Amino acid sequence: MPKMKTNSGAKKRFTLTGTGKIKRKHAFKSHILTKKTIKQKRRLTHITTVDPSDVGRVKKLLALK
């Protein structure tokens, strides 16, 4: 059976923590920042973890499952 290929878009967007959780960046922080409030941009800066309902899908894209 051939090896599972990692989705190249997913490997650029997600990283694993030491405990096995998946880290991600917030969306809507890359462009058109002039109309967004300072508070909104500050909240989007922080890195968070992937929601538990999406962990299976992301692991499949990263060929971890």
C-alpha positions as CSV (number, residue, x, y, z in Angstrom):
1,M,0.0,0.0,0.0
2,P,1.4,3.5,-0.9
3,K,2.3,6.0,1.7
4,M,-0.2,8.7,2.6
5,K,0.6,12.1,1.1
6,T,0.5,15.2,3.3
7,N,-1.8,18.0,2.0
8,S,0.7,20.7,1.1
9,G,-1.7,23.5,2.0
10,A,-2.4,22.0,5.4
11,K,1.3,21.5,6.3
12,K,1.9,25.3,5.8
13,R,-1.0,26.2,8.0
14,F,-0.9,23.8,11.0
15,T,1.7,22.8,13.5
16,L,1.7,20.2,16.2
17,T,2.3,21.0,19.9
18,G,4.4,18.8,22.2
19,T,1.2,17.3,23.6
20,G,-0.2,16.5,20.2
21,K,-2.7,19.3,19.8
22,I,-2.8,21.2,16.5
23,K,-2.0,24.9,16.4
24,R,-3.5,27.4,13.9
25,K,-3.5,31.1,13.1
26,H,-6.6,33.2,13.0
27,A,-8.1,34.2,9.7
28,F,-8.9,37.7,8.5
29,K,-5.5,39.2,9.6
30,S,-3.6,39.3,6.2
31,H,-5.1,42.3,4.3
32,I,-7.7,45.0,4.3
33,L,-6.7,45.9,7.9
34,T,-7.7,49.6,7.7
35,K,-11.4,49.0,8.3
36,K,-10.8,46.6,11.2
37,T,-10.6,47.9,14.7
38,I,-7.4,47.8,16.8
39,K,-9.2,45.5,19.2
40,Q,-10.2,43.1,16.5
41,K,-6.7,43.0,15.0
42,R,-5.2,42.4,18.4
43,R,-7.5,39.4,19.1
44,L,-6.6,37.9,15.7
45,T,-2.9,38.0,16.4
46,H,-2.8,35.2,18.9
47,I,-2.4,31.5,18.0
48,T,-5.0,29.1,19.0
49,T,-5.8,25.4,18.7
50,V,-8.0,23.6,16.2
51,D,-11.5,22.9,17.5
52,P,-12.1,19.3,18.6
53,S,-14.7,18.8,16.0
54,D,-12.1,19.5,13.2
55,V,-9.1,17.7,14.7
56,G,-9.9,14.5,12.7
57,R,-10.1,16.2,9.4
58,V,-6.9,18.2,10.0
59,K,-5.0,15.1,11.1
60,K,-6.2,13.3,7.9
61,L,-4.9,16.2,5.8
62,L,-1.6,16.0,7.7
63,A,-1.4,12.2,7.2
64,L,-1.3,11.7,11.0
65,K,-4.3,9.4,11.3
